[in-house]
Amino acid sequence: MDAFTNKVDAEGPIHLVSIPDGIEAGEDRSDLGKLTDAISRVMPGKLKEFINKMNKLEDDEITCVIADVNMGWAIDVAAELGIPGAAFWPASAFLLHLLFCTDKLIDDHIIDEYGTPINKEKMIQLSPNTPTMDPKNFLDEREIIAREEIKGKVEQLLGDESFKERTNKLKKLVTNSVKEGGSSDRIFKNFIKWIKP
């Protein structure tokens, strides 16, 4: 949130807020399993509390929730409260760019064919408008997660009925949005009209 404080007009219609993620201050957030579990247990309730509190106190009620697609539960909370929601995936443009650059990164001997950085001391920047990446943060062969651990986590996720339900809801929303007349279809067609001479 600190990165955005100077980029959002405090008097504007959009306000960024943060809510507790279930991990105490000073605790290690690098354990993705522990963090994901804490987020799914704590944040939906905290978001609901926050929305209810703000809508009772403020003249301007919360009228829309925009959440990272990885936090789809926020859209469920909004729907439960009768508030429209929108999901976005902020990483998609950069990840797409990264995919397009993979061959060049290999050809330039920045990474090997497995994606492991060849020179862990040299920062990587895909283009002038993208952030630099520290190769020390990349996985190497010693850090690869074992097949059994991945299988166990996938089985745990697939056995989670609320996860299945949210996934099916999201699938339906996405499918409807790209169908003829859906929101993504309309936006894409408007974009095409706009860029045509």
HELIX and SHEET records of a PDB file:
HELIX    1   1 ASP A    2  PHE A    4  5                                   3    
HELIX    2   2 LEU A   32  LEU A   57  1                                  26    
HELIX    3   3 VAL A   69  MET A   71  5                                   3    
HELIX    4   4 TRP A   73  GLU A   80  1                                   8    
HELIX    5   5 SER A   92  ASP A  107  1                                  16    
HELIX    6   6 PRO A  135  ASN A  137  5                                   3    
HELIX    7   7 GLU A  141  GLU A  143  5                                   3    
HELIX    8   8 ARG A  147  LEU A  158  1                                  12    
HELIX    9   9 GLU A  161  VAL A  178  1                                  18    
HELIX   10  10 SER A  183  ILE A  195  1                                  13    
SHEET    1   A 2 VAL A  65  ASP A  68  0                                        
SHEET    2   A 2 GLY A  85  PHE A  88  1                                        
END                                                                             
